[in-house]
Amino acid sequence: MVASILASVAACGTEVPSGSPTATSSTATPVPTAEAKPPVEAIALEPRFGPSLNGLGLVLTARGGLIDRSGGGYRKSSSGTHLALYVEPAGPYTEEQYVDGILAVTKVFAPDVFDRWPGIESFDVCQEPPPRLDDREERDPVTQIELTRDQGAAIDWATVSVADLIAASRQDPAELRLVVSPALADSEAYARLAVRG
């Protein structure tokens, strides 16, 4: 099970290793496109991914976008090959929803991001705390997962579970890096899946 999950991760904000959640697949269907890459500003993707995120109680934020990470940098640019995405709760949101969201939110974007934009080599998605709890422009994420094109293709999105992702990230963080905040890592919702993983 874990062997079929290869993935590697790093991006968003501060990092505290580990990963989790449960599922819910994207309703988005890959559609051929003439564009090799998405728009530079992530918020332009709201019409495409917003409805699926709304179904999870989340909204896409304007913070992310197409990122150029060449030379160790990290800046928005049309030459970027990494897509950074940030979502936040639209209302009250529980620890269990954050845990479940690690996989559920990732499935909103994967594999569609790679199918739709051949110029994208990797993407990451962070679940952020609600602005009422942290109103900084750059908040530390509650969860983060990053996938390369090859890693995304290696995952069986129909069967993978949050527990699988947690187990894979612990087995080889270089192959699957999943990040959760210390508070979420200490939660009962996360610990339950971590034990199963």
matplotlib code that plots the C-alpha trace (Angstrom):
import matplotlib.pyplot as plt

x = [0.0, 2.7, 4.9, 2.3, 2.3, 5.6, 5.6, 8.0, 7.1, 8.1, 6.9, 4.2, 5.3, 7.0, 7.3, 6.7, 6.9, 4.1, 0.9, -2.6, -6.4, -9.2, -10.7, -13.1, -12.2, -12.3, -15.3, -13.0, -12.5, -9.3, -10.0, -7.4, -6.0, -3.7, -2.1, 1.1, 0.9, -1.8, -2.1, 0.6, -2.0, -3.6, -6.9, -7.5, -8.0, -11.0, -13.6, -12.1, -11.4, -13.6, -16.7, -14.9, -13.1, -16.4, -17.8, -15.1, -15.8, -12.7, -11.9, -8.9, -6.8, -4.9, -1.6, -0.3, 0.5, 3.0, 6.4, 9.9, 12.1, 15.2, 18.5, 17.0, 14.6, 10.8, 9.0, 5.8, 6.7, 5.3, 8.5, 7.7, 7.1, 5.8, 2.2, 1.7, -1.9, -3.3, -6.8, -8.5, -11.8, -14.9, -16.3, -15.9, -13.4, -12.4, -9.1, -10.7, -11.6, -7.9, -6.8, -9.3, -8.4, -4.8, -6.0, -9.3, -7.8, -5.0, -7.5, -9.2, -6.0, -4.4, -4.1, -5.9, -3.1, -0.7, -3.1, -4.2, -0.8, 2.1, 4.5, 3.9, 6.5, 5.2, 2.6, 1.9, -1.3, -1.4, -4.5, -4.1, -5.7, -8.7, -7.9, -9.8, -7.1, -4.2, -4.5, -1.0, -0.6, 1.8, 0.4, 2.1, 0.1, -1.8, -1.1, 1.0, 1.7, 3.7, 3.9, 6.0, 4.5, 6.0, 4.9, 1.4, 1.3, 2.5, -0.4, -3.6, -6.0, -9.0, -7.6, -5.0, -5.9, -4.7, -3.2, -1.2, 0.2, 1.2, 2.9, 4.7, 5.9, 7.3, 8.9, 10.9, 10.4, 12.6, 10.0, 6.9, 7.1, 3.9, 3.8, 1.4, 1.5, 2.5, -1.0, -2.6, 0.1, -0.9, -4.6, -6.6, -7.9, -4.4, -3.0, -5.7, -4.7, -1.0, -1.4, -3.2, -0.5]
y = [0.0, 2.5, 1.5, 2.8, 6.3, 7.8, 11.6, 14.4, 17.6, 21.1, 24.7, 26.8, 28.3, 26.9, 23.2, 20.5, 17.1, 14.5, 14.1, 12.8, 12.9, 11.1, 11.5, 13.2, 13.4, 16.3, 16.9, 18.6, 16.6, 17.1, 19.1, 19.5, 23.0, 25.0, 26.6, 24.9, 26.6, 28.1, 31.9, 33.4, 34.4, 31.5, 33.3, 33.1, 29.3, 29.9, 29.3, 25.9, 24.6, 26.8, 24.7, 21.5, 23.4, 25.0, 21.5, 20.9, 24.2, 25.9, 28.8, 29.4, 32.4, 34.9, 34.1, 31.5, 31.2, 30.1, 30.0, 30.1, 28.2, 28.1, 28.9, 28.4, 31.3, 31.5, 34.2, 34.5, 34.3, 33.2, 31.2, 29.2, 25.4, 25.1, 25.9, 27.0, 26.9, 28.0, 27.3, 28.5, 27.7, 29.6, 29.1, 27.0, 24.2, 21.3, 19.5, 16.5, 18.5, 19.6, 16.0, 14.7, 17.7, 16.6, 14.1, 15.6, 18.9, 17.3, 15.3, 18.5, 19.4, 16.1, 14.8, 17.6, 20.2, 17.9, 16.7, 20.2, 22.0, 20.1, 22.9, 22.3, 20.1, 20.2, 21.7, 22.1, 22.9, 24.3, 24.4, 27.6, 28.7, 31.0, 34.7, 35.3, 33.1, 34.4, 37.6, 37.8, 37.8, 34.9, 32.4, 29.2, 26.4, 23.8, 21.2, 21.0, 18.4, 18.8, 16.5, 16.3, 15.1, 11.7, 11.3, 12.3, 9.7, 7.0, 7.5, 5.5, 8.4, 6.0, 4.0, 6.0, 6.9, 9.5, 6.7, 5.6, 9.1, 9.3, 5.9, 6.8, 10.1, 8.5, 5.6, 7.9, 11.7, 12.2, 10.3, 11.7, 14.8, 15.7, 18.6, 19.3, 21.9, 20.8, 21.5, 19.3, 16.6, 16.5, 16.2, 13.0, 13.2, 13.0, 10.6, 8.1, 7.9, 8.0, 4.9, 3.1, 4.3]
z = [0.0, 1.1, -1.8, -4.2, -2.6, -3.6, -3.1, -2.0, -0.3, 0.8, 0.4, 2.1, 5.4, 8.4, 8.6, 11.2, 9.7, 9.3, 7.4, 7.6, 6.4, 4.7, 1.3, -1.0, -4.6, -6.9, -9.0, -11.5, -14.8, -16.7, -19.9, -22.6, -22.7, -24.9, -21.9, -20.7, -17.3, -15.0, -14.5, -12.2, -9.6, -7.8, -7.2, -11.0, -10.4, -8.2, -10.9, -11.6, -8.1, -5.9, -6.0, -4.9, -2.1, -1.0, -0.6, 1.9, 3.8, 2.3, 0.0, -2.2, -1.1, -3.2, -1.5, -3.9, -7.5, -10.1, -8.4, -9.8, -7.4, -9.6, -7.9, -4.5, -5.0, -4.4, -6.4, -8.4, -12.1, -15.4, -15.8, -12.7, -12.8, -9.2, -8.3, -4.6, -3.3, -0.1, 1.3, 4.4, 6.2, 5.1, 8.6, 11.7, 11.1, 13.3, 13.8, 12.3, 9.1, 8.9, 9.2, 6.7, 4.5, 3.9, 1.4, 0.5, -0.4, -2.3, -4.4, -5.4, -7.3, -8.2, -10.8, -12.5, -12.1, -13.9, -16.6, -17.4, -17.4, -18.8, -17.8, -14.1, -12.5, -8.9, -6.7, -3.0, -1.1, 2.4, 4.7, 6.7, 10.0, 9.7, 9.6, 12.8, 14.6, 12.6, 10.5, 9.3, 5.5, 5.6, 8.2, 9.3, 7.6, 9.6, 6.9, 3.8, 1.1, -2.0, -5.0, -8.1, -11.4, -11.0, -7.4, -8.2, -11.0, -8.6, -6.2, -6.7, -5.9, -5.8, -2.9, -1.0, 2.6, 5.0, 7.1, 4.0, 3.5, 7.2, 7.1, 3.8, 5.2, 8.3, 6.4, 4.1, 4.5, 1.3, -0.7, 0.9, 3.0, 4.7, 7.2, 10.0, 12.7, 16.2, 17.5, 14.9, 15.3, 19.0, 18.3, 18.9, 15.3, 13.9, 16.5, 15.7, 12.0, 12.8, 14.9, 12.0, 9.6]

ax = plt.figure().add_subplot(projection="3d")
ax.plot(x, y, z, "-o")
ax.set_aspect("equal")
plt.show()
